[in-house]
Amino acid sequence: MQIEDLPDADDRTAVAEFSLSFNGYKHFGSFQAAADAANAQRRDTLEDLRNELFMASRGSNHRGDNEFLDVYRELLPFFERLLTSPR
């Protein structure tokens, strides 16, 4: 992943697609494990960030709201930091 892959925070469709391009259930092994990881808000790895956004998106889908966009805006500086820091 590169910084250019991050969607514009004002593009709901692009953020929704990006949020679902990572499957936290599969990565962490279960819904509960993904939820626990998202709730921990570790934000140290791309997987942490992508999972937190994934879970926010799933929650927004169930509630019928756009709260996941606020979560994406909150996470965006963390994504940018991880994607621009030397590896």
LUMKOL-456036 format. One record per atom (N, C-alpha, C): atom name; x, y, z; residue number from 1; residue in one letter. Coordinates in nm, 4 decimals. Layout:
+------+----------+----------+----------+-----+------+
| atom |     east |    north |       up | seq | type |
+------+----------+----------+----------+-----+------+
|   CA |        X |        Y |        Z | NUM |    A |
...
+------+----------+----------+----------+-----+------+
//
This chain:
+------+----------+----------+----------+-----+------+
| atom |     east |    north |       up | seq | type |
+------+----------+----------+----------+-----+------+
|    N |   0.0843 |  -0.1175 |   0.0000 |   1 |    M |
|   CA |   0.0000 |   0.0000 |   0.0000 |   1 |    M |
|    C |   0.0887 |   0.1237 |   0.0000 |   1 |    M |
|    N |   0.0447 |   0.2237 |  -0.0750 |   2 |    Q |
|   CA |   0.1156 |   0.3506 |  -0.0816 |   2 |    Q |
|    C |   0.0194 |   0.4629 |  -0.0457 |   2 |    Q |
|    N |   0.0741 |   0.5773 |  -0.0121 |   3 |    I |
|   CA |  -0.0093 |   0.6904 |   0.0287 |   3 |    I |
|    C |  -0.1096 |   0.7287 |  -0.0803 |   3 |    I |
|    N |  -0.0723 |   0.7061 |  -0.2051 |   4 |    E |
|   CA |  -0.1615 |   0.7370 |  -0.3172 |   4 |    E |
|    C |  -0.2854 |   0.6473 |  -0.3180 |   4 |    E |
|    N |  -0.2804 |   0.5371 |  -0.2462 |   5 |    D |
|   CA |  -0.3931 |   0.4446 |  -0.2392 |   5 |    D |
|    C |  -0.5023 |   0.4912 |  -0.1429 |   5 |    D |
|    N |  -0.4717 |   0.5920 |  -0.0620 |   6 |    L |
|   CA |  -0.5695 |   0.6405 |   0.0350 |   6 |    L |
|    C |  -0.6737 |   0.7264 |  -0.0355 |   6 |    L |
|    N |  -0.8008 |   0.6945 |  -0.0171 |   7 |    P |
|   CA |  -0.9047 |   0.7740 |  -0.0832 |   7 |    P |
|    C |  -0.9239 |   0.9096 |  -0.0171 |   7 |    P |
|    N |  -0.9808 |   1.0006 |  -0.0939 |   8 |    D |
|   CA |  -1.0174 |   1.1321 |  -0.0428 |   8 |    D |
|    C |  -1.1238 |   1.1130 |   0.0647 |   8 |    D |
|    N |  -1.1077 |   1.1789 |   0.1776 |   9 |    A |
|   CA |  -1.1996 |   1.1627 |   0.2903 |   9 |    A |
|    C |  -1.3413 |   1.2100 |   0.2584 |   9 |    A |
|    N |  -1.3569 |   1.2911 |   0.1542 |  10 |    D |
|   CA |  -1.4892 |   1.3401 |   0.1161 |  10 |    D |
|    C |  -1.5584 |   1.2520 |   0.0124 |  10 |    D |
|    N |  -1.4916 |   1.1469 |  -0.0309 |  11 |    D |
|   CA |  -1.5481 |   1.0565 |  -0.1309 |  11 |    D |
|    C |  -1.6014 |   0.9322 |  -0.0595 |  11 |    D |
|    N |  -1.7289 |   0.9366 |  -0.0228 |  12 |    R |
|   CA |  -1.7893 |   0.8291 |   0.0565 |  12 |    R |
|    C |  -1.7738 |   0.6927 |  -0.0109 |  12 |    R |
|    N |  -1.7988 |   0.6880 |  -0.1407 |  13 |    T |
|   CA |  -1.7916 |   0.5614 |  -0.2122 |  13 |    T |
|    C |  -1.6506 |   0.5034 |  -0.2083 |  13 |    T |
|    N |  -1.5516 |   0.5887 |  -0.2323 |  14 |    A |
|   CA |  -1.4123 |   0.5421 |  -0.2318 |  14 |    A |
|    C |  -1.3696 |   0.4968 |  -0.0930 |  14 |    A |
|    N |  -1.4100 |   0.5698 |   0.0095 |  15 |    V |
|   CA |  -1.3744 |   0.5304 |   0.1468 |  15 |    V |
|    C |  -1.4433 |   0.3991 |   0.1818 |  15 |    V |
|    N |  -1.5687 |   0.3829 |   0.1406 |  16 |    A |
|   CA |  -1.6404 |   0.2575 |   0.1676 |  16 |    A |
|    C |  -1.5706 |   0.1403 |   0.0998 |  16 |    A |
|    N |  -1.5320 |   0.1579 |  -0.0257 |  17 |    E |
|   CA |  -1.4614 |   0.0508 |  -0.0968 |  17 |    E |
|    C |  -1.3276 |   0.0195 |  -0.0307 |  17 |    E |
|    N |  -1.2553 |   0.1234 |   0.0061 |  18 |    F |
|   CA |  -1.1254 |   0.1047 |   0.0724 |  18 |    F |
|    C |  -1.1439 |   0.0312 |   0.2053 |  18 |    F |
|    N |  -1.2447 |   0.0694 |   0.2813 |  19 |    S |
|   CA |  -1.2656 |   0.0081 |   0.4130 |  19 |    S |
|    C |  -1.2957 |  -0.1409 |   0.4023 |  19 |    S |
|    N |  -1.3591 |  -0.1802 |   0.2926 |  20 |    L |
|   CA |  -1.3948 |  -0.3216 |   0.2760 |  20 |    L |
|    C |  -1.2914 |  -0.3994 |   0.1957 |  20 |    L |
|    N |  -1.1821 |  -0.3338 |   0.1583 |  21 |    S |
|   CA |  -1.0755 |  -0.4045 |   0.0863 |  21 |    S |
|    C |  -0.9859 |  -0.4835 |   0.1826 |  21 |    S |
|    N |  -1.0126 |  -0.4713 |   0.3113 |  22 |    F |
|   CA |  -0.9436 |  -0.5474 |   0.4161 |  22 |    F |
|    C |  -1.0518 |  -0.6201 |   0.4939 |  22 |    F |
|    N |  -1.0344 |  -0.7488 |   0.5153 |  23 |    N |
|   CA |  -1.1328 |  -0.8270 |   0.5900 |  23 |    N |
|    C |  -1.0762 |  -0.8591 |   0.7279 |  23 |    N |
|    N |  -1.1185 |  -0.7812 |   0.8263 |  24 |    G |
|   CA |  -1.0715 |  -0.8008 |   0.9624 |  24 |    G |
|    C |  -1.1109 |  -0.9343 |   1.0215 |  24 |    G |
|    N |  -1.2278 |  -0.9861 |   0.9827 |  25 |    Y |
|   CA |  -1.2711 |  -1.1160 |   1.0325 |  25 |    Y |
|    C |  -1.1714 |  -1.2233 |   0.9901 |  25 |    Y |
|    N |  -1.1341 |  -1.2187 |   0.8645 |  26 |    K |
|   CA |  -1.0396 |  -1.3181 |   0.8121 |  26 |    K |
|    C |  -0.9005 |  -1.2979 |   0.8724 |  26 |    K |
|    N |  -0.8553 |  -1.1728 |   0.8773 |  27 |    H |
|   CA |  -0.7201 |  -1.1449 |   0.9274 |  27 |    H |
|    C |  -0.7037 |  -1.1880 |   1.0735 |  27 |    H |
|    N |  -0.8021 |  -1.1552 |   1.1562 |  28 |    F |
|   CA |  -0.7918 |  -1.1844 |   1.2992 |  28 |    F |
|    C |  -0.8548 |  -1.3181 |   1.3382 |  28 |    F |
|    N |  -0.9264 |  -1.3808 |   1.2459 |  29 |    G |
|   CA |  -0.9781 |  -1.5147 |   1.2700 |  29 |    G |
|    C |  -1.1224 |  -1.5242 |   1.3134 |  29 |    G |
|    N |  -1.1815 |  -1.4136 |   1.3556 |  30 |    S |
|   CA |  -1.3220 |  -1.4173 |   1.3962 |  30 |    S |
|    C |  -1.3741 |  -1.2746 |   1.4114 |  30 |    S |
|    N |  -1.5065 |  -1.2642 |   1.4170 |  31 |    F |
|   CA |  -1.5669 |  -1.1338 |   1.4428 |  31 |    F |
|    C |  -1.5179 |  -1.0779 |   1.5758 |  31 |    F |
|    N |  -1.5216 |  -1.1612 |   1.6798 |  32 |    Q |
|   CA |  -1.4862 |  -1.1126 |   1.8137 |  32 |    Q |
|    C |  -1.3413 |  -1.0656 |   1.8204 |  32 |    Q |
|    N |  -1.2514 |  -1.1403 |   1.7594 |  33 |    A |
|   CA |  -1.1099 |  -1.1007 |   1.7603 |  33 |    A |
|    C |  -1.0900 |  -0.9696 |   1.6847 |  33 |    A |
|    N |  -1.1592 |  -0.9532 |   1.5725 |  34 |    A |
|   CA |  -1.1488 |  -0.8291 |   1.4960 |  34 |    A |
|    C |  -1.2077 |  -0.7124 |   1.5748 |  34 |    A |
|    N |  -1.3212 |  -0.7363 |   1.6403 |  35 |    A |
|   CA |  -1.3835 |  -0.6316 |   1.7218 |  35 |    A |
|    C |  -1.2941 |  -0.5925 |   1.8386 |  35 |    A |
|    N |  -1.2361 |  -0.6905 |   1.9047 |  36 |    D |
|   CA |  -1.1469 |  -0.6617 |   2.0172 |  36 |    D |
|    C |  -1.0261 |  -0.5800 |   1.9707 |  36 |    D |
|    N |  -0.9681 |  -0.6174 |   1.8569 |  37 |    A |
|   CA |  -0.8524 |  -0.5448 |   1.8042 |  37 |    A |
|    C |  -0.8913 |  -0.4018 |   1.7674 |  37 |    A |
|    N |  -1.0067 |  -0.3839 |   1.7052 |  38 |    A |
|   CA |  -1.0518 |  -0.2497 |   1.6678 |  38 |    A |
|    C |  -1.0781 |  -0.1646 |   1.7912 |  38 |    A |
|    N |  -1.1409 |  -0.2230 |   1.8913 |  39 |    N |
|   CA |  -1.1710 |  -0.1489 |   2.0142 |  39 |    N |
|    C |  -1.0453 |  -0.1106 |   2.0904 |  39 |    N |
|    N |  -0.9372 |  -0.1862 |   2.0738 |  40 |    A |
|   CA |  -0.8112 |  -0.1554 |   2.1420 |  40 |    A |
|    C |  -0.7463 |  -0.0295 |   2.0851 |  40 |    A |
|    N |  -0.7795 |   0.0049 |   1.9607 |  41 |    Q |
|   CA |  -0.7264 |   0.1242 |   1.8939 |  41 |    Q |
|    C |  -0.5746 |   0.1361 |   1.9078 |  41 |    Q |
|    N |  -0.5046 |   0.0264 |   1.8780 |  42 |    R |
|   CA |  -0.3584 |   0.0282 |   1.8878 |  42 |    R |
|    C |  -0.2958 |   0.1222 |   1.7856 |  42 |    R |
|    N |  -0.3388 |   0.1161 |   1.6617 |  43 |    R |
|   CA |  -0.2978 |   0.2091 |   1.5569 |  43 |    R |
|    C |  -0.1480 |   0.2094 |   1.5288 |  43 |    R |
|    N |  -0.0815 |   0.0972 |   1.5539 |  44 |    D |
|   CA |   0.0629 |   0.0866 |   1.5325 |  44 |    D |
|    C |   0.1002 |   0.0288 |   1.3970 |  44 |    D |
|    N |   0.0077 |  -0.0421 |   1.3343 |  45 |    T |
|   CA |   0.0361 |  -0.1063 |   1.2062 |  45 |    T |
|    C |  -0.0753 |  -0.0746 |   1.1076 |  45 |    T |
|    N |  -0.0469 |  -0.0951 |   0.9799 |  46 |    L |
|   CA |  -0.1512 |  -0.0768 |   0.8794 |  46 |    L |
|    C |  -0.2676 |  -0.1725 |   0.9032 |  46 |    L |
|    N |  -0.2369 |  -0.2922 |   0.9498 |  47 |    E |
|   CA |  -0.3429 |  -0.3887 |   0.9780 |  47 |    E |
|    C |  -0.4339 |  -0.3397 |   1.0901 |  47 |    E |
|    N |  -0.3750 |  -0.2786 |   1.1932 |  48 |    D |
|   CA |  -0.4557 |  -0.2212 |   1.3011 |  48 |    D |
|    C |  -0.5507 |  -0.1152 |   1.2460 |  48 |    D |
|    N |  -0.4966 |  -0.0252 |   1.1649 |  49 |    L |
|   CA |  -0.5764 |   0.0842 |   1.1099 |  49 |    L |
|    C |  -0.6841 |   0.0329 |   1.0152 |  49 |    L |
|    N |  -0.6451 |  -0.0579 |   0.9279 |  50 |    R |
|   CA |  -0.7411 |  -0.1096 |   0.8307 |  50 |    R |
|    C |  -0.8522 |  -0.1875 |   0.8998 |  50 |    R |
|    N |  -0.8179 |  -0.2598 |   1.0052 |  51 |    N |
|   CA |  -0.9198 |  -0.3332 |   1.0798 |  51 |    N |
|    C |  -1.0148 |  -0.2381 |   1.1519 |  51 |    N |
|    N |  -0.9603 |  -0.1357 |   1.2135 |  52 |    E |
|   CA |  -1.0463 |  -0.0400 |   1.2836 |  52 |    E |
|    C |  -1.1451 |   0.0244 |   1.1850 |  52 |    E |
|    N |  -1.0950 |   0.0603 |   1.0674 |  53 |    L |
|   CA |  -1.1823 |   0.1185 |   0.9651 |  53 |    L |
|    C |  -1.2826 |   0.0152 |   0.9144 |  53 |    L |
|    N |  -1.2374 |  -0.1060 |   0.8915 |  54 |    F |
|   CA |  -1.3264 |  -0.2145 |   0.8476 |  54 |    F |
|    C |  -1.4413 |  -0.2323 |   0.9459 |  54 |    F |
|    N |  -1.4098 |  -0.2398 |   1.0736 |  55 |    M |
|   CA |  -1.5136 |  -0.2607 |   1.1744 |  55 |    M |
|    C |  -1.6076 |  -0.1400 |   1.1825 |  55 |    M |
|    N |  -1.5532 |  -0.0201 |   1.1681 |  56 |    A |
|   CA |  -1.6382 |   0.1002 |   1.1677 |  56 |    A |
|    C |  -1.7322 |   0.0980 |   1.0475 |  56 |    A |
|    N |  -1.6809 |   0.0548 |   0.9345 |  57 |    S |
|   CA |  -1.7621 |   0.0472 |   0.8137 |  57 |    S |
|    C |  -1.8734 |  -0.0561 |   0.8287 |  57 |    S |
|    N |  -1.8401 |  -0.1716 |   0.8842 |  58 |    R |
|   CA |  -1.9421 |  -0.2753 |   0.9058 |  58 |    R |
|    C |  -2.0500 |  -0.2231 |   1.0009 |  58 |    R |
|    N |  -2.0078 |  -0.1535 |   1.1070 |  59 |    G |
|   CA |  -2.1047 |  -0.0968 |   1.2010 |  59 |    G |
|    C |  -2.1937 |   0.0069 |   1.1343 |  59 |    G |
|    N |  -2.1335 |   0.0938 |   1.0543 |  60 |    S |
|   CA |  -2.2126 |   0.1943 |   0.9825 |  60 |    S |
|    C |  -2.3115 |   0.1289 |   0.8877 |  60 |    S |
|    N |  -2.2682 |   0.0226 |   0.8233 |  61 |    N |
|   CA |  -2.3576 |  -0.0488 |   0.7322 |  61 |    N |
|    C |  -2.4797 |  -0.1025 |   0.8074 |  61 |    N |
|    N |  -2.4574 |  -0.1577 |   0.9248 |  62 |    H |
|   CA |  -2.5683 |  -0.2134 |   1.0037 |  62 |    H |
|    C |  -2.6599 |  -0.1040 |   1.0583 |  62 |    H |
|    N |  -2.6010 |   0.0096 |   1.0952 |  63 |    R |
|   CA |  -2.6806 |   0.1194 |   1.1512 |  63 |    R |
|    C |  -2.7424 |   0.2084 |   1.0435 |  63 |    R |
|    N |  -2.6863 |   0.2029 |   0.9218 |  64 |    G |
|   CA |  -2.7334 |   0.2893 |   0.8153 |  64 |    G |
|    C |  -2.6873 |   0.4328 |   0.8305 |  64 |    G |
|    N |  -2.5644 |   0.4506 |   0.8818 |  65 |    D |
|   CA |  -2.5109 |   0.5857 |   0.8993 |  65 |    D |
|    C |  -2.3760 |   0.5991 |   0.8290 |  65 |    D |
|    N |  -2.3145 |   0.7137 |   0.8432 |  66 |    N |
|   CA |  -2.1854 |   0.7408 |   0.7802 |  66 |    N |
|    C |  -2.0738 |   0.7625 |   0.8824 |  66 |    N |
|    N |  -2.0897 |   0.7082 |   1.0008 |  67 |    E |
|   CA |  -1.9904 |   0.7269 |   1.1068 |  67 |    E |
|    C |  -1.8517 |   0.6794 |   1.0640 |  67 |    E |
|    N |  -1.8456 |   0.5803 |   0.9756 |  68 |    F |
|   CA |  -1.7160 |   0.5296 |   0.9308 |  68 |    F |
|    C |  -1.6327 |   0.6383 |   0.8630 |  68 |    F |
|    N |  -1.6985 |   0.7392 |   0.8056 |  69 |    L |
|   CA |  -1.6242 |   0.8494 |   0.7441 |  69 |    L |
|    C |  -1.5510 |   0.9310 |   0.8498 |  69 |    L |
|    N |  -1.6143 |   0.9509 |   0.9649 |  70 |    D |
|   CA |  -1.5477 |   1.0213 |   1.0754 |  70 |    D |
|    C |  -1.4288 |   0.9398 |   1.1263 |  70 |    D |
|    N |  -1.4467 |   0.8091 |   1.1345 |  71 |    V |
|   CA |  -1.3372 |   0.7214 |   1.1778 |  71 |    V |
|    C |  -1.2223 |   0.7302 |   1.0770 |  71 |    V |
|    N |  -1.2541 |   0.7282 |   0.9487 |  72 |    Y |
|   CA |  -1.1493 |   0.7389 |   0.8462 |  72 |    Y |
|    C |  -1.0733 |   0.8707 |   0.8610 |  72 |    Y |
|    N |  -1.1451 |   0.9793 |   0.8805 |  73 |    R |
|   CA |  -1.0785 |   1.1098 |   0.8978 |  73 |    R |
|    C |  -0.9865 |   1.1081 |   1.0205 |  73 |    R |
|    N |  -1.0299 |   1.0420 |   1.1249 |  74 |    E |
|   CA |  -0.9477 |   1.0307 |   1.2463 |  74 |    E |
|    C |  -0.8238 |   0.9452 |   1.2214 |  74 |    E |
|    N |  -0.8395 |   0.8399 |   1.1414 |  75 |    L |
|   CA |  -0.7290 |   0.7477 |   1.1150 |  75 |    L |
|    C |  -0.6333 |   0.7968 |   1.0074 |  75 |    L |
|    N |  -0.6773 |   0.8885 |   0.9236 |  76 |    L |
|   CA |  -0.5975 |   0.9323 |   0.8098 |  76 |    L |
|    C |  -0.4559 |   0.9776 |   0.8472 |  76 |    L |
|    N |  -0.4364 |   1.0573 |   0.9518 |  77 |    P |
|   CA |  -0.2984 |   1.0949 |   0.9878 |  77 |    P |
|    C |  -0.2123 |   0.9746 |   1.0276 |  77 |    P |
|    N |  -0.2733 |   0.8735 |   1.0861 |  78 |    F |
|   CA |  -0.1994 |   0.7530 |   1.1238 |  78 |    F |
|    C |  -0.1582 |   0.6753 |   0.9987 |  78 |    F |
|    N |  -0.2515 |   0.6646 |   0.9037 |  79 |    F |
|   CA |  -0.2178 |   0.6010 |   0.7752 |  79 |    F |
|    C |  -0.1019 |   0.6757 |   0.7093 |  79 |    F |
|    N |  -0.1134 |   0.8066 |   0.7037 |  80 |    E |
|   CA |  -0.0100 |   0.8873 |   0.6376 |  80 |    E |
|    C |   0.1254 |   0.8709 |   0.7058 |  80 |    E |
|    N |   0.1250 |   0.8693 |   0.8374 |  81 |    R |
|   CA |   0.2510 |   0.8515 |   0.9112 |  81 |    R |
|    C |   0.3151 |   0.7173 |   0.8801 |  81 |    R |
|    N |   0.2350 |   0.6120 |   0.8841 |  82 |    L |
|   CA |   0.2895 |   0.4785 |   0.8579 |  82 |    L |
|    C |   0.3357 |   0.4627 |   0.7133 |  82 |    L |
|    N |   0.2647 |   0.5268 |   0.6210 |  83 |    L |
|   CA |   0.2996 |   0.5102 |   0.4799 |  83 |    L |
|    C |   0.4146 |   0.5985 |   0.4351 |  83 |    L |
|    N |   0.4472 |   0.7000 |   0.5130 |  84 |    T |
|   CA |   0.5575 |   0.7884 |   0.4749 |  84 |    T |
|    C |   0.6824 |   0.7668 |   0.5599 |  84 |    T |
|    N |   0.6719 |   0.6879 |   0.6644 |  85 |    S |
|   CA |   0.7897 |   0.6647 |   0.7491 |  85 |    S |
|    C |   0.8811 |   0.5614 |   0.6825 |  85 |    S |
|    N |   1.0126 |   0.5751 |   0.7021 |  86 |    P |
|   CA |   1.1043 |   0.4773 |   0.6451 |  86 |    P |
|    C |   1.0800 |   0.3388 |   0.7043 |  86 |    P |
|    N |   1.0920 |   0.2392 |   0.6213 |  87 |    R |
|   CA |   1.0647 |   0.1023 |   0.6690 |  87 |    R |
|    C |   1.1910 |   0.0283 |   0.6949 |  87 |    R |
+------+----------+----------+----------+-----+------+
//
